[in-house]
Amino acid sequence: MGLLLRAQDILPRLRRGGQEHDLYDEGDRVIKVTRHGIFGFSPGIELALVDSSDDARRFHLWEATPLQYLERLALMNQLTPGLNEFEGVIHQSSLGEVAIVTSQPRFEINPVSEREIDDWFARQGFQRVTSSGYYRRDDNLAVFDAHDRNLIRSSHTLIPFDVIPCRPDGGFLQFIEETLAAGHTLRAERRSSTDS
């Protein structure tokens, strides 16, 4: 199968998904198609005007680029091998947009608690950075948006199927390390700018 998929074979089958995807079932997999040029979020820091005694750095989630979206899927596959498959792209000529098509296994939805999520990430070697964000120093992997709607239990295993993983660097990595060293946590603020 080529990477350019036929929009007319996919678009009529879609049902509304989450914030950035529409979906449909195909056998034992769920096909996910990005919607309206939205590719999820990418974490980072931004400077704010604050009192000179306060830290001007703020943790933010910006709209991700297509490349950041694909990098996120690859990192999710490191957390859960084989979770995501890249199926291709479709061109929606009526909208002038390109959408990314991926797939994931279909899971039974078994809700998980925040405590279960915290425990699972701790067992994987992560430290908690935000109420739904974790950082593992060993491989410089951060995972954000890891709340009860983005992780499920399948049998006795938790699966982070729609989280925001990244490899922080520069000032963002320094910010995370200083935050953890001080025993503080971060709070995310979403922004619509794609500059990160």
Secondary structure as GFF3:
##gff-version 3
##sequence-region A 1 196
A	DSSP	alpha_helix	7	10	.	.	.	ID=ss1
A	DSSP	three_ten_helix	11	13	.	.	.	ID=ss2
A	DSSP	beta_strand	15	16	.	.	.	ID=ss3
A	DSSP	beta_strand	21	26	.	.	.	ID=ss4
A	DSSP	beta_strand	29	34	.	.	.	ID=ss5
A	DSSP	beta_strand	41	47	.	.	.	ID=ss6
A	DSSP	beta_strand	57	63	.	.	.	ID=ss7
A	DSSP	alpha_helix	66	79	.	.	.	ID=ss8
A	DSSP	beta_strand	85	92	.	.	.	ID=ss9
A	DSSP	beta_strand	97	105	.	.	.	ID=ss10
A	DSSP	alpha_helix	114	123	.	.	.	ID=ss11
A	DSSP	beta_strand	127	130	.	.	.	ID=ss12
A	DSSP	beta_strand	133	136	.	.	.	ID=ss13
A	DSSP	three_ten_helix	137	139	.	.	.	ID=ss14
A	DSSP	beta_strand	141	144	.	.	.	ID=ss15
A	DSSP	beta_strand	151	154	.	.	.	ID=ss16
A	DSSP	beta_strand	157	160	.	.	.	ID=ss17
A	DSSP	beta_strand	164	166	.	.	.	ID=ss18
A	DSSP	alpha_helix	170	181	.	.	.	ID=ss19
A	DSSP	beta_strand	189	190	.	.	.	ID=ss20
###
